[in-house]
Structure formats: C-alpha cells, structure tokens
Amino acid sequence: MRFVTQLPNATKEEEHVAIPMSDGVELSARIWRPTSSDSEPVPAVLEYIPYRKRDLSAVRDSIHHPYIAGHGYACVRVDIRGTGESEGVLRDEYLEQEQRDAEEVLAWLAEQPWCDGSTGMMGISWGAFAALQVAARQPPSLRGIVIASFTDDRHADDMHYMGGALLSDNLAEAGTMFAYGTCPPDPAIVGDRWRAMWHERMEHTRPWVLEWLRHQRRDDYWRHASVCEDYGAVRCPVLASSGWADGYSNAVTRLLGNLDVPRKGLIGPWSHKFPHLGEPGPAIGYLQEVVRWWDHWLKGVDNGVMDGPMLRTWMQESVPPSTSYEERPGRWVGEPTWPSPHIREVTHPLAPHRIGHPVEAGEGSAKDEAGAVAERVGADSTGSAEPAPVTVQSPLSVGQFAGKWASYNAPPDLPYDQREEDGGSLVFDSDPLTERLEILGSPTVELDLTVSEPVGMVAARLSDVSPDGSATRVSYGILNLTRLGGTDAPEPVEPGRRYRAKVQLNGVGQAFPPGHRVRLSLSTSYWPMAWPPPKPALLSVYAHASTLSLPVRPTEEPDEMPASPFGEPEGAPPIASTQLSPREERWEVKRDLVGYNAELEIVKDRGLVRIEDIGLDVGLRAEERYRSVAEDFTSVSGESAWTMRFRRDEWDVRVETRTRITSDEDQFFVDATLDGYEGDKRVFSRTWNERVPRDLL
C-alpha cells in the first residue's frame, strides 16, 4: 500500500466528541475533518461499529478516515452504545435501539456548523450492516452508502444459519461480541466513571449465543433489519463490495438485482477485508473509488462514477489447494447489469459418480427430465426397473478441512485439498474438460433423494480437480432437509419418502482449465462448519433424477473492462504502534486413533501492542476448539475463549470470556463464564448454564 502524506485538504482530528442521544446516553465519536470546514462546511461520512475506535480499530481507522477527510469530508467514527467510550450496554446486534441511535447521530452531524447538511455511511461487516439497515429507514440527510462484506438477509446468509443448518461461526461471533461488549472504557477519556461503566456492561451482558439459538427458524427476530424483506425501502445510492473468499459473497449480486436505486457492485478475490487491504490479493485502490463515489453523490461532481459495468468482479484462475494465498491469479470482468445477459444457466444431469454432458436451460431436457423421472417412481420411460440410488452416510471427519465460513486469512483459514473430505462423500466427476469453462454466479444442485432419519442435512461442494488429482473447493452450500418447505416452517423428514431438494451454492467467479474436471461432492455432515444432525443419516440420491446447474459465462463474451481498472492501494499513514510481545496464529487438526477423539484448534493472538500516541498497551487472544468422538453425533462440542487486556501505567485490566456448546439428541447446552480483573484481582465473575431445545436441527 502507498501511504499518502500530501492530500488536497489539511485536516484536524477531534479525538473524543460526545454525541447526546434523546434518552440521555452519550455516544463517543472521533472526527477527522478539513480545517477549512470551520468556515466552509463539508459532507459528513459516518462509520458506526462496536470495535473500539480508541484502541482495537485505531490503526485501521487511521488509514482510511484521515485519507477521506483529506479529500474534503468530515469522517466520523462512532462507537455503538455500550462499546469503547460510548455509554450504555450492548445487548445484541442490530437492535432497534442501535438503529435509532444511528438516525440521531446522522441528524446531529447534519446540524453541525462544519457539515453542509448531507451525510453518507460506510463500513465493512457490522459497519456495512448498519449502513444498509439505516438506509432502509430513510433518514433525511443520508445521500448514499458504501458497504463491504455484508448481508441483506440475517437468517439465510449470515454467520448464524446456512440453509437452515447451524453454523459454528454462530458460536465464534457470539464469543467475539461477548468479549468486545464487556471491555472497559479508557479512564483517560471518561475519568473515574470507567469502573462503573465497565461493571454496568458486565452486569447486564448475556452470551448472545443464547438468543441466537432460541431462534433456529426464520422468524421476526431475523426479519428485523433484514433488508431483503423490503428492498424498496432503500432509496439512496449504494456502492457494495465483497470477496469470493468471504462468507458474504452473495449479497452484492442480490442488491444489484433487487434494488431500484443507482448502484454499483465490486467483488474481488478477498477474504473478510476492505478491498484496499484485500487478502488474498490483488488489493485495489478502493479508497480512491470511495472518494469518487462521495464526490458524485454528496457533492454533485460529474465524474462518471456511474459509467461502465454495474458489476466489476475478479474471474479467478485455477490454483492448487491451499489454506492461504498471497494472491489469486485472474482478471477483472464487467457485467452491464445483474442478472447479466452474458451468463447462461447450463444444467448437467447426474449419473452414478458422474456429471453428465451439459444441457442448457430452455432445451427442455436435463431439468425437465429429472423432474419427470422423480414422478415416475419405480420405472423409467421404457418401463424397465428404475436405476438404484447411490448412498452415503458421512463420518464426522468430513468438514475438518472446510476452513472458516467467513475467511479472515489470519490464521490461514481457507479450505484445503478436498480429497480426504471426498472419501466420506458421494462424488460426481465430469469428464476432463476439452475447453476452458468459466462460471460467474451461484451454482445449484437439485437432488431426488430419501433420508433415513427425520432430521438430516446435505452439504454440496463444487471443486476444481486437476490432472494430478488434487481438488480445490470452488463453492459450497448446506441444506437442513427439514427446511425443504422453508426455513420459517420446518417439518420432520419422512424416512424413505422421495423428496426434491434444491441446494444453492455460494456465488463465485471461477475458471476451469482444459484437462481439469468439475467435481460435485455430497455429504451428510460438514463438521465443524455446521452442527451435525442428532443422529447419523443415510442419504440415498437418485442420480438419474438429479442435476447440477452452473452459471456459465462464455469465454467469448467481452470482459467490458480494462486489464487494470483500479489504481494502486493507498491510504493515510497509520498511527504508530509497537509490537511488545509476539503474535501467534494456529489452525491445527488433531486426531487420536486410540480414543478416536478429533479436534480442530484455532488460535488468533495479536500479542501485546502499544498504541504510541495514547501510551496504551492492548492485548487480544482468541481460541476456538471443536471436538468430536468417533461417529457419535452427540459428542460434538464447540468452545470460544477470549482474553482482552488494556494497560497504561498502573491501570491494568482484562476480561476473560468462555462459551461452550454441547448437545444431545434433543437439546443444546450452553455453558459460559465472564471474569473481569484489575491486575491479578478478579473483580467480577458470572457463569451461565442453560439449555435450549433443538428445533429440528
């Protein structure tokens, strides 16, 4: 990244500004703005997140907020209620209170003498969720949003549930926020009130995973703040981005296809990162794109920002399997609209262990014939015996190389070689490709199946298989079979009954070279990516009545973009920080062949880091462990443990949290602890031991 020191506008920073809410609570803001804004007001751009602007996000914030401010904007970074130096308690994500607070913050910004009355919102992850959700509430000053790594559907396409199956990231994210939401404010800002504010947070916090587990089906809890419930509510321009390695790779195209406002989409090869910090690379000059967006929509500059394709995306080339990539080879392609006129659905009939030759949609064969065959149970069109199904009952080991639902690329967390996973799966291979194949969009699998238990699941993986046999996962999808009628009204599966099941895989842009094979793999478990069903289930697939559909982008279609459409990544120089103790990152799969214990251990330790300008030492260590024993589906457990430490001179405090989930066939068991320390003295401690019934999960 190129760090820019000479910007169009000189800026000044206000480290702590208290913004009053209507209920008397004050939120803490950090503001960067042009010095000239005292006499020449500018638009304000808000980033609104719970990740502690003064310390834990300070280095990242210092790269992009001063950069955007130097281009003529007041950049405002606000800690959500109950985090950082903001008063109150953070009780859950995306609550009505959070969104009302954001509306009040925007109204306050628009009224400041240094603001010209127009505002925008930007962010990644929670910040992007917040911007999109607030945009749907149509605050009068909001003129546009810039969002990265987000979703418009909190139940179907977030870290909680996928296809109605419980994701392990549900526990991981709950553990993250259990820690972040119980950290103290900095006494250097709030003074002697810090201890009372800290204890208020710890006293009134509950492990969020308890609430998330109580809503296992799509209900009003998840519908709230899911913009997909009413796309028409969003009335301002949207610049949306994500990455193919991120768990949030699907929402960009959904917004492009469903919003009716000026909109642009950008999808790179990245994990859960801003595009100017993108890993795997190539990272791009994203902040330049953001400034152009704000110049047009907040200042009215006619700069052609809406010219060119609606969607710009990275078409990934084939690579060997790896848990981490420094860069993903590929090229940028553009689509004029979405859905794109360049993409056509090509359907492949399945046969036992084979992917058949393709039949394009509209030719009236593959899908139609598969559906017809499904209705002719017992005989085909010639009256001969129906082909026998192929079956699989996967071991719990399938999924140990799946990687993270949302990759952060630290520690390396992408899926590894799929051959070992395929050993416990039904595998369907194409013939070696005779010509290059490119896909762009969401593959789908339609299965004619039976299952032996009332609760079962299917995980579908699409892989690129090289001539040497190595298999790189390209995309995947998961479906809880009790949700065939919808995730809001699950029903037990009738063992032995024939069902049609559609599994939608994550969107992707991927090229398959000649000589490679396309592989579809099906399994009945995918642990620890997804919590397994109560019992192992035998899945029978009638291959001749099942299909794989690929969104093919013909290679002769124009890319509609120059080879290098973006500038070099750049930002403001980061604030000074010093690494006081080493970082640690681990991702280890362990197997004990005596006791048949299996474990995935993940460690992410930032070490102790000093933020030089405020003399504060900050430490963060997160550990996750997922365990199972042999093929006992009730033996699985997940655990998330965090330690957060803050130290300056004699002030030395830390928070330790631990959350563990286990289950039997009927219930989930949640055990959690929260401990607060001043020095070596424990000053707060609480435990939770609760159970939540399984709802066909």
ZIBELPE-V788735 format. One record per residue. N is the residue number from 1. RES is the residue in one small letter. NEAR is the number of other C-alpha atoms within 12 Angstrom. Layout:
# ZIBELPE-V788735
((N/RES/NEAR) (N/RES/NEAR))
This chain:
# ZIBELPE-V788735
((1/m/24) (2/r/21) (3/f/22) (4/v/24) (5/t/18) (6/q/17) (7/l/21) (8/p/19) (9/n/24) (10/a/23) (11/t/29) (12/k/24) (13/e/23) (14/e/21) (15/e/26) (16/h/26) (17/v/25) (18/a/28) (19/i/35) (20/p/23) (21/m/27) (22/s/17) (23/d/15) (24/g/14) (25/v/23) (26/e/29) (27/l/41) (28/s/39) (29/a/41) (30/r/38) (31/i/38) (32/w/42) (33/r/38) (34/p/34) (35/t/26) (36/s/24) (37/s/28) (38/d/17) (39/s/14) (40/e/19) (41/p/26) (42/v/38) (43/p/44) (44/a/48) (45/v/50) (46/l/50) (47/e/46) (48/y/48) (49/i/44) (50/p/45) (51/y/38) (52/r/38) (53/k/35) (54/r/42) (55/d/43) (56/l/34) (57/s/28) (58/a/33) (59/v/28) (60/r/30) (61/d/37) (62/s/35) (63/i/32) (64/h/43) (65/h/44) (66/p/46) (67/y/40) (68/i/44) (69/a/42) (70/g/35) (71/h/39) (72/g/37) (73/y/48) (74/a/50) (75/c/47) (76/v/47) (77/r/51) (78/v/50) (79/d/46) (80/i/45) (81/r/45) (82/g/41) (83/t/45) (84/g/46) (85/e/46) (86/s/46) (87/e/39) (88/g/37) (89/v/39) (90/l/39) (91/r/33) (92/d/31) (93/e/37) (94/y/35) (95/l/25) (96/e/20) (97/q/26) (98/e/36) (99/q/32) (100/r/25) (101/d/37) (102/a/46) (103/e/34) (104/e/29) (105/v/43) (106/l/43) (107/a/29) (108/w/32) (109/l/41) (110/a/30) (111/e/22) (112/q/24) (113/p/19) (114/w/29) (115/c/34) (116/d/29) (117/g/28) (118/s/35) (119/t/46) (120/g/55) (121/m/53) (122/m/49) (123/g/42) (124/i/39) (125/s/42) (126/w/36) (127/g/36) (128/a/38) (129/f/40) (130/a/46) (131/a/50) (132/l/53) (133/q/45) (134/v/48) (135/a/42) (136/a/34) (137/r/29) (138/q/28) (139/p/34) (140/p/24) (141/s/34) (142/l/41) (143/r/39) (144/g/43) (145/i/47) (146/v/48) (147/i/48) (148/a/49) (149/s/48) (150/f/44) (151/t/40) (152/d/45) (153/d/35) (154/r/36) (155/h/37) (156/a/38) (157/d/41) (158/d/36) (159/m/37) (160/h/39) (161/y/37) (162/m/43) (163/g/43) (164/g/45) (165/a/48) (166/l/46) (167/l/41) (168/s/43) (169/d/35) (170/n/42) (171/l/44) (172/a/39) (173/e/36) (174/a/41) (175/g/40) (176/t/38) (177/m/38) (178/f/43) (179/a/43) (180/y/46) (181/g/49) (182/t/50) (183/c/51) (184/p/46) (185/p/45) (186/d/39) (187/p/27) (188/a/22) (189/i/23) (190/v/24) (191/g/14) (192/d/15) (193/r/19) (194/w/26) (195/r/27) (196/a/21) (197/m/32) (198/w/40) (199/h/31) (200/e/26) (201/r/35) (202/m/38) (203/e/27) (204/h/22) (205/t/37) (206/r/35) (207/p/44) (208/w/32) (209/v/45) (210/l/32) (211/e/24) (212/w/33) (213/l/37) (214/r/26) (215/h/30) (216/q/38) (217/r/35) (218/r/32) (219/d/23) (220/d/15) (221/y/24) (222/w/32) (223/r/24) (224/h/25) (225/a/35) (226/s/35) (227/v/35) (228/c/29) (229/e/23) (230/d/23) (231/y/26) (232/g/19) (233/a/23) (234/v/34) (235/r/28) (236/c/34) (237/p/36) (238/v/41) (239/l/48) (240/a/51) (241/s/52) (242/s/49) (243/g/51) (244/w/47) (245/a/47) (246/d/46) (247/g/45) (248/y/46) (249/s/46) (250/n/41) (251/a/44) (252/v/47) (253/t/39) (254/r/33) (255/l/40) (256/l/34) (257/g/26) (258/n/25) (259/l/33) (260/d/20) (261/v/25) (262/p/28) (263/r/39) (264/k/42) (265/g/42) (266/l/44) (267/i/50) (268/g/50) (269/p/48) (270/w/44) (271/s/47) (272/h/37) (273/k/41) (274/f/45) (275/p/45) (276/h/40) (277/l/34) (278/g/38) (279/e/34) (280/p/38) (281/g/33) (282/p/36) (283/a/32) (284/i/36) (285/g/28) (286/y/38) (287/l/38) (288/q/28) (289/e/33) (290/v/45) (291/v/38) (292/r/28) (293/w/39) (294/w/42) (295/d/32) (296/h/25) (297/w/33) (298/l/34) (299/k/26) (300/g/17) (301/v/15) (302/d/15) (303/n/16) (304/g/15) (305/v/26) (306/m/26) (307/d/20) (308/g/21) (309/p/28) (310/m/34) (311/l/38) (312/r/42) (313/t/46) (314/w/45) (315/m/37) (316/q/35) (317/e/27) (318/s/34) (319/v/30) (320/p/28) (321/p/29) (322/s/27) (323/t/31) (324/s/30) (325/y/29) (326/e/22) (327/e/24) (328/r/33) (329/p/23) (330/g/25) (331/r/31) (332/w/32) (333/v/37) (334/g/36) (335/e/34) (336/p/28) (337/t/26) (338/w/28) (339/p/24) (340/s/26) (341/p/18) (342/h/26) (343/i/30) (344/r/27) (345/e/32) (346/v/35) (347/t/33) (348/h/42) (349/p/40) (350/l/39) (351/a/31) (352/p/27) (353/h/29) (354/r/28) (355/i/35) (356/g/31) (357/h/24) (358/p/29) (359/v/27) (360/e/24) (361/a/24) (362/g/13) (363/e/15) (364/g/15) (365/s/22) (366/a/33) (367/k/35) (368/d/24) (369/e/26) (370/a/34) (371/g/28) (372/a/21) (373/v/31) (374/a/33) (375/e/20) (376/r/23) (377/v/26) (378/g/18) (379/a/18) (380/d/20) (381/s/17) (382/t/10) (383/g/12) (384/s/12) (385/a/13) (386/e/20) (387/p/23) (388/a/21) (389/p/30) (390/v/30) (391/t/27) (392/v/33) (393/q/33) (394/s/39) (395/p/32) (396/l/42) (397/s/41) (398/v/41) (399/g/48) (400/q/40) (401/f/36) (402/a/43) (403/g/45) (404/k/41) (405/w/44) (406/a/39) (407/s/36) (408/y/33) (409/n/35) (410/a/30) (411/p/28) (412/p/31) (413/d/39) (414/l/40) (415/p/39) (416/y/31) (417/d/31) (418/q/41) (419/r/32) (420/e/24) (421/e/38) (422/d/42) (423/g/21) (424/g/26) (425/s/37) (426/l/40) (427/v/38) (428/f/36) (429/d/34) (430/s/33) (431/d/23) (432/p/25) (433/l/26) (434/t/15) (435/e/16) (436/r/23) (437/l/32) (438/e/39) (439/i/37) (440/l/46) (441/g/41) (442/s/36) (443/p/39) (444/t/35) (445/v/45) (446/e/40) (447/l/43) (448/d/41) (449/l/41) (450/t/34) (451/v/38) (452/s/27) (453/e/27) (454/p/30) (455/v/38) (456/g/46) (457/m/50) (458/v/53) (459/a/51) (460/a/44) (461/r/45) (462/l/46) (463/s/42) (464/d/42) (465/v/38) (466/s/30) (467/p/20) (468/d/15) (469/g/23) (470/s/26) (471/a/37) (472/t/42) (473/r/43) (474/v/47) (475/s/45) (476/y/42) (477/g/45) (478/i/45) (479/l/46) (480/n/47) (481/l/44) (482/t/34) (483/r/37) (484/l/32) (485/g/21) (486/g/21) (487/t/31) (488/d/24) (489/a/18) (490/p/28) (491/e/22) (492/p/24) (493/v/30) (494/e/19) (495/p/21) (496/g/19) (497/r/20) (498/r/28) (499/y/30) (500/r/32) (501/a/38) (502/k/33) (503/v/37) (504/q/33) (505/l/38) (506/n/43) (507/g/37) (508/v/46) (509/g/42) (510/q/45) (511/a/37) (512/f/40) (513/p/25) (514/p/22) (515/g/21) (516/h/30) (517/r/35) (518/v/48) (519/r/42) (520/l/52) (521/s/50) (522/l/47) (523/s/44) (524/t/49) (525/s/51) (526/y/48) (527/w/45) (528/p/43) (529/m/44) (530/a/43) (531/w/50) (532/p/50) (533/p/46) (534/p/32) (535/k/32) (536/p/30) (537/a/32) (538/l/32) (539/l/39) (540/s/37) (541/v/44) (542/y/39) (543/a/41) (544/h/39) (545/a/43) (546/s/43) (547/t/47) (548/l/49) (549/s/38) (550/l/42) (551/p/36) (552/v/35) (553/r/33) (554/p/23) (555/t/22) (556/e/13) (557/e/19) (558/p/19) (559/d/26) (560/e/24) (561/m/23) (562/p/16) (563/a/18) (564/s/19) (565/p/24) (566/f/26) (567/g/21) (568/e/24) (569/p/28) (570/e/33) (571/g/40) (572/a/30) (573/p/23) (574/p/27) (575/i/25) (576/a/20) (577/s/24) (578/t/22) (579/q/19) (580/l/17) (581/s/17) (582/p/16) (583/r/20) (584/e/21) (585/e/24) (586/r/24) (587/w/32) (588/e/25) (589/v/27) (590/k/21) (591/r/21) (592/d/15) (593/l/11) (594/v/9) (595/g/12) (596/y/18) (597/n/23) (598/a/32) (599/e/33) (600/l/36) (601/e/29) (602/i/34) (603/v/30) (604/k/31) (605/d/29) (606/r/30) (607/g/25) (608/l/27) (609/v/32) (610/r/29) (611/i/29) (612/e/21) (613/d/18) (614/i/24) (615/g/22) (616/l/32) (617/d/34) (618/v/39) (619/g/36) (620/l/34) (621/r/35) (622/a/39) (623/e/36) (624/e/39) (625/r/37) (626/y/41) (627/r/38) (628/s/35) (629/v/25) (630/a/24) (631/e/27) (632/d/26) (633/f/32) (634/t/27) (635/s/30) (636/v/40) (637/s/36) (638/g/44) (639/e/39) (640/s/41) (641/a/39) (642/w/41) (643/t/37) (644/m/40) (645/r/40) (646/f/37) (647/r/29) (648/r/23) (649/d/15) (650/e/13) (651/w/25) (652/d/25) (653/v/36) (654/r/35) (655/v/43) (656/e/39) (657/t/44) (658/r/40) (659/t/43) (660/r/37) (661/i/41) (662/t/35) (663/s/31) (664/d/25) (665/e/26) (666/d/20) (667/q/22) (668/f/36) (669/f/30) (670/v/35) (671/d/31) (672/a/36) (673/t/32) (674/l/38) (675/d/33) (676/g/35) (677/y/30) (678/e/24) (679/g/18) (680/d/15) (681/k/14) (682/r/17) (683/v/21) (684/f/26) (685/s/22) (686/r/25) (687/t/22) (688/w/23) (689/n/20) (690/e/25) (691/r/23) (692/v/26) (693/p/22) (694/r/27) (695/d/31) (696/l/35) (697/l/44))
